[in-house]
Every structure is written in C-alpha cells, then in structure tokens.
Amino acid sequence: MQYELIQPLTDPLGVYANAPSNGGPIRFHQVCFRVKDWVDFRARVDKQDLPLVMERDMGGDNLKFLYLDGRSRFGHYLEYTWMIDEAWDQIRAM
C-alpha cells in the first residue's frame, strides 16, 4: 500500500479541484489498482459506464494510467496503472 500527498500546481482538467471537502486540509481522492494486461483492461473500460476522466500513455513501457469517475458510486475516483515490473520495483523501494 502506498499513500501519496498531492499538491496540484496545475489542474487543467479539474480532477483535483473538484474533490469534495472532507472538512480538513487533506482529502481522500482516489484508489489505484495495478493492471497486468493493459490492452485487455482498456477494452473493458470502453464497455463499462463510469466516465473516463483522464488517460495518459507515457510511451513504450514507461507508464500508462487512467482515472474513472467513481464518485457517484464509491465517493472517489478510480485510478488504474500499468508499468513494467522494474518500474514497480523502483516505486516499492521508495
């Protein structure tokens, strides 16, 4: 499990600005899931009904991720991330 404290300096899509206040300076924003097979997962995203908020592909085997808007059902965004095992190992080492 990893916790991130994010201070958005720019937010062109408004993904961070529209998180509802929880009464304090820190807000729960999203959960993140690791995706093993991005191609299969991405095809399933197109068939589901949660709005796609943001998607990035950093090229090659670097990083792919997207956010689905699960706020109406779960109260937060759902982030899905794919990267090679070596990149995950670097994150775990931090």
C-alpha positions as CSV (number, residue, x, y, z in Angstrom):
1,M,0.0,0.0,0.0
2,Q,1.2,3.5,-0.8
3,Y,-0.1,6.9,0.2
4,E,0.5,9.9,-1.9
5,L,0.2,13.5,-0.8
6,I,-0.5,15.5,-4.0
7,Q,-0.3,19.3,-4.3
8,P,-1.5,20.1,-7.8
9,L,0.2,23.2,-9.1
10,T,-1.8,22.9,-12.4
11,D,-5.1,21.1,-12.9
12,P,-6.3,21.7,-16.4
13,L,-9.0,19.0,-16.2
14,G,-10.2,20.0,-12.7
15,V,-9.7,16.4,-11.5
16,Y,-8.2,17.6,-8.2
17,A,-10.1,20.8,-7.7
18,N,-13.5,19.1,-7.8
19,A,-12.8,16.7,-4.9
20,P,-15.4,17.3,-2.2
21,S,-14.1,18.7,1.0
22,N,-14.0,16.3,3.9
23,G,-13.7,19.1,6.5
24,G,-9.9,19.3,6.6
25,P,-6.8,20.2,4.5
26,I,-6.3,16.6,3.3
27,R,-9.0,14.9,1.1
28,F,-9.3,11.3,0.0
29,H,-9.2,11.5,-3.7
30,Q,-8.7,8.1,-5.4
31,V,-7.7,4.5,-5.1
32,C,-5.2,3.0,-7.5
33,F,-5.2,-0.5,-8.9
34,R,-2.4,-2.2,-10.8
35,V,-3.3,-3.6,-14.2
36,K,-1.4,-6.6,-15.5
37,D,-2.7,-6.6,-19.1
38,W,-3.4,-3.0,-20.3
39,V,-4.8,-4.0,-23.7
40,D,-7.4,-6.3,-22.2
41,F,-8.2,-3.8,-19.4
42,R,-8.5,-0.9,-21.8
43,A,-11.0,-2.8,-24.0
44,R,-13.2,-3.5,-20.9
45,V,-13.0,0.2,-19.9
46,D,-14.8,1.1,-23.2
47,K,-17.6,-1.3,-22.3
48,Q,-18.4,0.0,-18.7
49,D,-20.4,3.0,-17.7
50,L,-18.1,5.0,-15.4
51,P,-17.0,8.3,-17.1
52,L,-13.3,8.3,-18.2
53,V,-11.8,11.5,-16.7
54,M,-8.2,11.3,-17.7
55,E,-5.9,9.0,-19.6
56,R,-2.1,9.1,-20.2
57,D,0.3,6.9,-22.1
58,M,3.9,8.0,-21.3
59,G,5.2,5.9,-24.3
60,G,6.7,2.5,-24.5
61,D,6.9,0.5,-21.3
62,N,7.1,3.6,-19.1
63,L,3.6,4.2,-17.7
64,K,0.0,4.0,-18.7
65,F,-2.8,5.2,-16.4
66,L,-6.3,6.4,-16.4
67,Y,-8.9,7.7,-14.0
68,L,-12.6,6.7,-14.0
69,D,-15.1,8.9,-12.1
70,G,-16.5,6.5,-9.5
71,R,-17.6,9.4,-7.2
72,S,-21.4,8.7,-7.7
73,R,-20.9,5.0,-6.6
74,F,-17.9,5.0,-4.4
75,G,-17.3,8.6,-3.4
76,H,-13.9,8.8,-5.1
77,Y,-12.0,8.4,-8.4
78,L,-10.6,5.0,-9.5
79,E,-7.1,5.1,-10.9
80,Y,-5.7,2.2,-12.9
81,T,-2.0,2.0,-13.7
82,W,0.2,-0.2,-15.8
83,M,4.0,-0.3,-16.0
84,I,6.8,-2.9,-16.3
85,D,7.8,-4.9,-13.2
86,E,11.1,-3.0,-12.9
87,A,9.3,0.3,-12.6
88,W,7.0,-1.2,-9.9
89,D,10.2,-2.4,-8.1
90,Q,11.5,1.2,-8.1
91,I,8.3,2.5,-6.6
92,R,8.3,-0.2,-3.9
93,A,11.9,0.7,-3.0
94,M,11.0,4.3,-2.2
